[in-house]
Amino acid sequence: MRTQTKYEEIMLHEIRTLPATLLPQVLKMVRLLKEGVLNVAKPGSNVDTQKTGFCGVWHDKRSAEDIIADISTHRSGFGGRRVEL
């Protein structure tokens, strides 16, 4: 099989090294990603993010400051390091 780009070669290598049991899941993820990217690329498209599952609208009645404060207080750091925001 001839590939068109280096990225295709890399992707094929990665896929070929996966366990066969994961391939249906990988295929589903690739198709969802492809569908999402193609829909976003269309001018004036309105992608249903719930359908793709990749991202969505943040629904929260709190102010941005309250959300940031909540995130900051719940941060645990990486590897026990103290993280100052």
C-alpha positions in Angstrom: 0.0 0.0 0.0 1.4 3.4 -1.0 0.8 6.3 1.3 0.5 10.0 0.3 2.2 11.7 3.2 4.6 11.0 6.1 1.6 11.5 8.5 -0.2 8.6 6.8 2.8 6.4 7.3 3.0 7.4 11.0 -0.8 6.8 11.5 -0.7 3.4 9.8 2.3 2.4 11.9 0.5 3.5 15.1 -2.7 1.6 14.1 -0.9 -1.5 13.1 0.7 -1.7 16.6 -2.6 -1.5 18.4 -4.3 -4.6 19.7 -7.0 -5.8 17.3 -9.6 -5.5 20.0 -9.2 -1.7 20.1 -9.6 -1.2 16.3 -13.4 -0.8 16.3 -13.1 1.9 18.9 -10.2 3.6 17.0 -12.3 3.5 13.8 -15.2 5.1 15.6 -13.0 7.9 17.0 -11.4 8.6 13.6 -14.8 8.8 11.9 -16.1 11.2 14.6 -13.0 13.4 14.4 -13.3 13.4 10.6 -17.0 14.4 10.7 -16.3 17.1 13.2 -13.4 18.6 11.3 -15.2 18.5 8.0 -18.3 20.1 9.5 -16.3 22.9 11.1 -14.5 23.5 7.8 -17.7 24.3 6.0 -18.6 28.1 6.1 -21.6 28.7 8.2 -21.8 25.2 9.5 -23.3 24.7 13.0 -21.6 21.5 14.4 -23.6 19.6 16.9 -20.9 19.1 19.6 -23.1 16.8 21.6 -23.0 14.4 18.6 -19.2 14.4 18.3 -18.5 14.4 22.0 -15.2 16.3 21.5 -16.3 19.6 23.1 -19.3 21.5 23.9 -20.8 24.6 25.4 -20.0 25.4 29.0 -23.2 26.0 30.9 -22.8 27.8 34.2 -24.5 30.7 35.9 -21.5 31.7 37.9 -19.3 34.6 36.8 -16.0 34.0 35.2 -14.2 35.1 38.3 -16.1 32.6 40.4 -15.4 29.8 38.0 -11.7 30.6 37.9 -11.6 30.8 41.7 -13.3 27.4 41.9 -10.7 25.9 39.5 -7.8 27.4 41.4 -8.9 26.1 44.8 -9.4 22.6 43.4 -6.0 22.3 41.7 -3.8 19.7 43.3 -0.6 20.4 41.4 1.4 18.0 39.4 3.5 15.4 41.3 3.0 17.2 44.6 4.4 20.5 43.4 2.8 23.7 44.6 1.3 25.5 41.6 0.6 29.2 41.9 -1.8 30.6 39.4 
